[in-house]
Amino acid sequence: MEILNSFKTLNRLIPYSQTPRICAGQFLMQVRCRQTKHWNPKFKKQRAQKFIHVDLPNYQEKKDDLSQEEIRSRMKERGVLPPRPWLERPFHISCTGGIFEPYIPPEGDGKKSLISASGAKQKFEFLEKKSKSMLAVRKIRSYEEDFDSNEFATEAQDVYLDAHRHMALKEKHKLREFVTERCYPEMMHNVKDKTIHWKFLKSLEPPRVVHARVTDIITKENMFAQITVRFHSQQMLAIYDRFGRLIHGSEIIAKDVLEYIVFEKHISNEYGKWRLHDKIIPDWLPAQQVPLATYQIIEKFEDHQLKIADSKPNEDREQLELEKPTDGAIKVERSIGSTS
């Protein structure tokens, strides 16, 4: 009791803010100190040197308010290069835009035998033009050591079959592995809304290389090679429109097909592949018959029903009114050239 009384007298004499707080016999002292001060006073100077002053950009200022010299000095401070006045976009040339020095097929090829005079003349002309192809094959071998023209004809036939098989199945992503970027839109043109049935039955003659050329694009190191292969085969083709009607060919009748297909490869590219590039169509070849396209006509429901009602008794007109659809139109399917 005496100790408590002595503390009460001290609290009266000393102001409240300077008096120690006592609670249940314990002494609780209020200590005030800086929270940002490091507990260890050593290396104070080194810690101060770690602080880096960063000049924050002023996002409120506008570029139009600055002069050219101020813009130039600020870009120089930040290490930013001035923008170029033109736009450059990188591009990759993976194929050529056409056939350089195309092969001209002799007229009547595939119909005239070598024993006849015209057939022997065609063979002689082929041997005359073979010198340039031999030089091109030699150039290809400088990039591809194992290249053989006889083996290539078989490899080209496999690429030809894979490309047409994927086109018939409309496998666009797989087709791009076997055709060039120039050939792809030509093969897939007008394939939409059609069903294609294609079969390769047999080869009437073994495929052979008839033409080879090598050229450079932009630079002398960027080399492209094109080889023309002659295919004489028997195939079957049938094309159906979106309504299931046969518009071209037949699934029963097989036809003999003579084609000159151009294959291309970027021989400067280590990972280049031989792909189908184009098809040579000679001038003397007769034009093929264009299949009839189908379209859709939308007629008004009233005009269509009036034609039907004129040929029916009056009792059926009430039933036609009940069967009238909400959209007020009927779809009629026709084909071009039909009179119905």
C-alpha positions as CSV (number, residue, x, y, z in Angstrom):
1,M,0.0,0.0,0.0
2,E,2.8,2.4,0.7
3,I,4.4,1.8,-2.7
4,L,1.1,2.5,-4.4
5,N,0.6,5.7,-2.5
6,S,4.1,6.9,-3.4
7,F,3.3,6.4,-7.1
8,K,0.1,8.3,-6.8
9,T,1.9,11.3,-5.4
10,L,4.4,11.2,-8.3
11,N,1.6,11.2,-10.9
12,R,0.1,14.3,-9.3
13,L,3.5,16.2,-9.5
14,I,4.6,15.1,-13.0
15,P,2.4,15.8,-16.1
16,Y,0.4,12.9,-17.6
17,S,2.4,12.7,-20.8
18,Q,5.7,12.3,-19.0
19,T,4.6,9.8,-16.4
20,P,5.3,6.1,-16.7
21,R,2.2,3.9,-17.0
22,I,1.7,1.2,-14.3
23,C,-0.6,-1.7,-14.8
24,A,-1.0,-4.6,-12.3
25,G,2.4,-4.1,-10.8
26,Q,4.2,-3.9,-14.2
27,F,6.1,-0.9,-15.5
28,L,5.1,-0.1,-19.2
29,M,7.3,2.6,-20.7
30,Q,6.2,4.4,-24.0
31,V,9.2,4.6,-26.3
32,R,9.2,6.6,-29.5
33,C,11.7,6.0,-32.3
34,R,12.0,6.4,-36.1
35,Q,10.7,3.3,-38.0
36,T,12.9,4.1,-41.1
37,K,16.1,4.2,-39.3
38,H,18.3,1.2,-39.7
39,W,19.1,-0.8,-36.6
40,N,22.8,-1.0,-37.4
41,P,24.4,2.5,-37.8
42,K,27.4,1.0,-39.6
43,F,27.7,1.4,-43.5
44,K,25.4,4.3,-43.4
45,K,27.2,6.0,-46.3
46,Q,27.2,2.9,-48.4
47,R,23.4,2.4,-47.9
48,A,22.8,6.0,-49.0
49,Q,24.8,5.4,-52.2
50,K,22.4,2.5,-53.1
51,F,19.6,5.0,-53.6
52,I,19.0,5.8,-57.3
53,H,17.2,8.9,-58.4
54,V,14.8,8.1,-61.3
55,D,13.5,10.9,-63.4
56,L,9.9,10.0,-64.1
57,P,8.4,11.1,-67.4
58,N,5.8,13.7,-67.5
59,Y,2.8,12.0,-69.0
60,Q,0.7,15.2,-69.1
61,E,2.8,16.9,-71.7
62,K,1.9,16.7,-75.3
63,K,4.2,16.0,-78.2
64,D,2.8,18.8,-80.3
65,D,3.9,21.4,-77.6
66,L,7.6,20.4,-77.9
67,S,10.0,21.7,-80.5
68,Q,12.1,19.4,-82.7
69,E,15.2,20.1,-80.7
70,E,13.5,19.2,-77.4
71,I,12.2,16.0,-78.9
72,R,15.6,15.2,-80.3
73,S,17.4,15.8,-76.9
74,R,14.9,13.7,-75.0
75,M,15.2,10.8,-77.4
76,K,18.9,11.1,-77.1
77,E,18.7,10.9,-73.3
78,R,16.5,7.8,-73.4
79,G,18.6,6.1,-76.1
80,V,15.7,5.9,-78.6
81,L,16.3,5.9,-82.3
82,P,14.2,8.2,-84.5
83,P,11.4,6.5,-86.5
84,R,12.1,5.8,-90.1
85,P,10.0,7.6,-92.7
86,W,9.2,4.3,-94.6
87,L,7.8,1.0,-93.5
88,E,9.8,-2.2,-94.1
89,R,8.2,-5.6,-93.9
90,P,10.2,-8.8,-94.1
91,F,9.0,-11.3,-96.7
92,H,10.0,-14.8,-97.7
93,I,10.0,-16.1,-101.3
94,S,9.1,-19.7,-101.1
95,C,8.1,-20.2,-104.7
96,T,8.2,-18.4,-108.1
97,G,5.3,-16.7,-109.7
98,G,5.1,-18.9,-112.8
99,I,7.0,-21.2,-115.1
100,F,10.2,-19.9,-116.5
101,E,10.9,-21.2,-120.0
102,P,7.9,-23.5,-120.1
103,Y,8.0,-26.8,-122.0
104,I,5.9,-27.0,-125.2
105,P,4.3,-30.4,-125.7
106,P,4.3,-31.8,-129.2
107,E,0.9,-32.0,-130.9
108,G,-0.5,-35.5,-131.0
109,D,1.6,-36.7,-128.1
110,G,0.2,-39.9,-126.6
111,K,-1.5,-40.9,-129.8
112,K,1.4,-41.3,-132.2
113,S,3.8,-44.2,-131.7
114,L,7.6,-44.0,-132.2
115,I,7.4,-46.2,-135.2
116,S,5.4,-43.6,-137.2
117,A,7.2,-40.7,-138.9
118,S,5.5,-38.0,-136.7
119,G,6.4,-40.0,-133.6
120,A,10.1,-40.3,-134.6
121,K,10.2,-36.6,-135.4
122,Q,8.9,-35.8,-131.9
123,K,11.6,-37.9,-130.3
124,F,14.3,-36.2,-132.4
125,E,13.1,-32.7,-131.3
126,F,13.1,-33.9,-127.7
127,L,16.7,-35.0,-128.0
128,E,17.7,-31.6,-129.5
129,K,16.2,-29.7,-126.4
130,K,17.7,-32.1,-123.9
131,S,21.1,-30.3,-123.6
132,K,19.7,-27.4,-121.5
133,S,17.9,-29.9,-119.3
134,M,21.1,-31.8,-118.7
135,L,22.9,-28.6,-117.6
136,A,20.0,-27.9,-115.3
137,V,20.1,-31.4,-113.8
138,R,23.9,-30.9,-113.2
139,K,23.2,-27.7,-111.4
140,I,20.6,-29.4,-109.2
141,R,23.1,-32.1,-108.3
142,S,25.5,-29.5,-107.0
143,Y,22.8,-28.8,-104.3
144,E,21.4,-32.3,-104.1
145,E,24.0,-35.0,-104.6
146,D,21.6,-38.0,-104.7
147,F,19.4,-36.5,-107.4
148,D,18.5,-38.9,-110.2
149,S,16.0,-38.0,-112.9
150,N,14.6,-41.6,-113.2
151,E,14.0,-41.9,-109.5
152,F,12.6,-38.4,-109.4
153,A,9.8,-39.3,-111.8
154,T,8.6,-41.9,-109.4
155,E,8.9,-39.5,-106.5
156,A,7.0,-36.8,-108.5
157,Q,4.2,-39.3,-109.1
158,D,3.8,-39.9,-105.4
159,V,3.6,-36.1,-104.8
160,Y,1.0,-35.8,-107.6
161,L,-1.2,-38.5,-106.1
162,D,-1.0,-37.1,-102.6
163,A,-1.9,-33.6,-103.8
164,H,-5.0,-34.7,-105.8
165,R,-6.1,-37.0,-103.0
166,H,-6.0,-34.2,-100.4
167,M,-7.8,-31.9,-102.8
168,A,-10.6,-34.3,-103.3
169,L,-11.0,-34.7,-99.5
170,K,-10.6,-30.9,-99.0
171,E,-7.8,-31.3,-96.5
172,K,-6.4,-27.8,-96.9
173,H,-3.6,-28.0,-94.3
174,K,-2.2,-31.3,-95.6
175,L,-2.5,-30.1,-99.3
176,R,-0.1,-27.2,-98.6
177,E,2.7,-29.7,-98.0
178,F,2.5,-31.0,-101.6
179,V,1.7,-27.9,-103.6
180,T,3.3,-24.4,-103.8
181,E,1.7,-21.2,-102.7
182,R,0.9,-20.3,-106.3
183,C,-0.7,-23.7,-107.1
184,Y,-2.8,-23.8,-104.0
185,P,-5.5,-21.2,-104.9
186,E,-5.8,-22.7,-108.4
187,M,-6.5,-26.2,-107.1
188,M,-8.9,-25.1,-104.4
189,H,-10.8,-22.6,-106.7
190,N,-14.5,-23.5,-107.1
191,V,-14.2,-26.6,-104.9
192,K,-16.6,-25.2,-102.2
193,D,-20.0,-26.8,-102.1
194,K,-18.9,-29.7,-104.3
195,T,-18.2,-33.4,-103.8
196,I,-15.2,-34.8,-105.7
197,H,-14.7,-38.5,-106.3
198,W,-11.2,-39.0,-107.9
199,K,-9.3,-42.3,-108.4
200,F,-5.9,-43.0,-110.0
201,L,-6.4,-46.4,-111.7
202,K,-3.1,-47.1,-113.5
203,S,-0.2,-45.7,-115.5
204,L,-0.4,-46.3,-119.2
205,E,3.3,-45.2,-119.6
206,P,5.9,-44.8,-116.9
207,P,6.3,-41.1,-115.9
208,R,9.4,-39.4,-117.3
209,V,11.3,-36.1,-117.0
210,V,11.0,-34.1,-120.2
211,H,12.2,-30.6,-119.1
212,A,14.4,-29.1,-116.4
213,R,15.4,-25.5,-115.7
214,V,17.2,-23.7,-112.9
215,T,17.1,-19.9,-112.2
216,D,17.9,-17.4,-109.5
217,I,15.5,-14.9,-107.9
218,I,16.7,-11.4,-106.7
219,T,20.2,-12.8,-105.8
220,K,22.5,-15.3,-107.4
221,E,22.5,-17.5,-104.3
222,N,18.7,-17.8,-104.2
223,M,18.2,-20.7,-106.7
224,F,14.9,-22.3,-107.8
225,A,14.6,-25.5,-109.9
226,Q,11.6,-26.6,-112.0
227,I,11.2,-30.0,-113.6
228,T,8.4,-30.9,-116.0
229,V,7.2,-34.6,-115.7
230,R,5.0,-36.3,-118.3
231,F,2.2,-38.4,-116.9
232,H,0.1,-40.7,-119.1
233,S,-2.4,-42.5,-116.9
234,Q,-5.9,-43.7,-116.5
235,Q,-8.1,-41.9,-114.1
236,M,-11.7,-41.6,-112.9
237,L,-13.3,-38.3,-111.9
238,A,-16.8,-37.4,-110.9
239,I,-18.0,-34.0,-109.5
240,Y,-21.3,-33.5,-107.7
241,D,-22.9,-30.2,-106.8
242,R,-24.3,-29.3,-103.4
243,F,-27.7,-30.8,-104.3
244,G,-26.1,-34.2,-105.2
245,R,-26.4,-33.8,-109.0
246,L,-23.6,-35.0,-111.3
247,I,-22.2,-32.0,-113.1
248,H,-19.0,-33.4,-114.5
249,G,-17.3,-36.8,-115.2
250,S,-18.5,-40.2,-114.2
251,E,-17.8,-42.8,-111.6
252,I,-18.1,-45.7,-114.1
253,I,-16.2,-44.5,-117.2
254,A,-12.4,-44.3,-116.9
255,K,-10.5,-41.9,-119.2
256,D,-6.9,-41.7,-120.4
257,V,-5.2,-38.6,-119.2
258,L,-2.0,-37.1,-120.6
259,E,-0.6,-34.3,-118.4
260,Y,2.6,-32.3,-118.1
261,I,3.1,-31.3,-114.5
262,V,5.7,-28.8,-113.3
263,F,7.4,-29.5,-109.9
264,E,9.4,-26.9,-108.2
265,K,11.9,-26.8,-105.3
266,H,13.8,-24.1,-103.5
267,I,17.2,-25.8,-103.9
268,S,19.0,-23.1,-102.0
269,N,16.9,-23.9,-98.9
270,E,18.3,-26.9,-97.0
271,Y,14.8,-28.0,-96.0
272,G,13.2,-27.4,-99.4
273,K,10.9,-30.0,-100.9
274,W,9.7,-30.9,-104.4
275,R,6.1,-29.6,-104.7
276,L,3.5,-29.4,-107.4
277,H,3.7,-26.0,-109.0
278,D,1.7,-25.8,-112.2
279,K,0.2,-27.7,-115.1
280,I,1.1,-27.0,-118.8
281,I,-1.9,-26.7,-121.1
282,P,-0.8,-26.5,-124.7
283,D,-2.5,-24.1,-127.1
284,W,-3.5,-26.9,-129.5
285,L,-5.6,-28.7,-126.8
286,P,-9.3,-28.3,-127.4
287,A,-11.2,-26.4,-124.7
288,Q,-13.0,-28.5,-122.1
289,Q,-16.7,-28.4,-121.4
290,V,-17.5,-26.2,-118.4
291,P,-19.8,-27.9,-116.0
292,L,-23.2,-26.2,-115.3
293,A,-23.3,-24.3,-112.0
294,T,-26.3,-24.5,-109.7
295,Y,-27.9,-21.6,-107.9
296,Q,-30.9,-20.9,-105.7
297,I,-33.9,-18.8,-106.5
298,I,-36.2,-17.3,-103.8
299,E,-39.7,-16.6,-105.1
300,K,-42.6,-15.1,-103.2
301,F,-44.9,-17.5,-101.6
302,E,-48.1,-15.9,-103.0
303,D,-47.0,-16.2,-106.6
304,H,-46.0,-19.8,-106.2
305,Q,-49.2,-20.8,-104.4
306,L,-51.4,-19.0,-106.9
307,K,-50.0,-21.1,-109.7
308,I,-50.7,-24.3,-107.7
309,A,-54.2,-23.1,-106.7
310,D,-55.2,-22.4,-110.3
311,S,-54.7,-26.1,-111.1
312,K,-56.6,-27.3,-108.0
313,P,-60.3,-27.1,-107.0
314,N,-61.5,-24.2,-104.8
315,E,-61.7,-26.5,-101.6
316,D,-58.0,-26.8,-101.5
317,R,-57.4,-23.0,-101.3
318,E,-58.4,-22.8,-97.7
319,Q,-55.9,-25.6,-96.8
320,L,-53.1,-23.7,-98.7
321,E,-53.8,-20.6,-96.6
322,L,-53.4,-22.7,-93.4
323,E,-50.1,-24.1,-94.7
324,K,-48.7,-20.7,-95.4
325,P,-45.2,-20.3,-93.7
326,T,-44.4,-17.3,-91.5
327,D,-41.5,-16.0,-93.5
328,G,-43.6,-15.7,-96.7
329,A,-41.0,-17.2,-99.0
330,I,-40.2,-20.5,-100.6
331,K,-36.9,-21.8,-101.9
332,V,-36.8,-23.3,-105.4
333,E,-33.6,-25.0,-106.6
334,R,-32.6,-24.7,-110.3
335,S,-29.6,-25.2,-112.5
336,I,-28.3,-22.8,-115.1
337,G,-29.5,-23.6,-118.6
338,S,-32.7,-25.4,-117.4
339,T,-36.1,-24.2,-118.6
340,S,-38.2,-25.4,-115.6
